[in-house]
Amino acid sequence: MKKMALISMLAVITLVFFVGVGLAADQVSITGTVDEDNQLVGEDGNTYKIAETENGMTVMNMVGEKVEVRGTVIEQAEGPREIMVESFKIIKP
């Protein structure tokens, strides 16, 4: 019983965290190329780690492709920024 209560509490805390992050950050559009390290290298030279969401995993598999990604950027204490991909499209040359 205690284990179930703990799991439920952790699920609620996780949900509140992600909802809070989504509300706190604005949606952005970034155009860039997906590199071999599963990162988005923007046309402005900034590098973004791609979050492991359903859409993010799809974008990660587009190595070498130029894409326009729409999502929320999360600033990291260390390392590259991370983008939570909401939508994307391939940019044809």
Summary of the structure (lengths in Angstrom):
residues: 93
radius of gyration: 15.6
end to end distance: 57.7
largest distance: 57.7
contacts: 240
relative contact order: 0.20
helix: 32%
strand: 38%
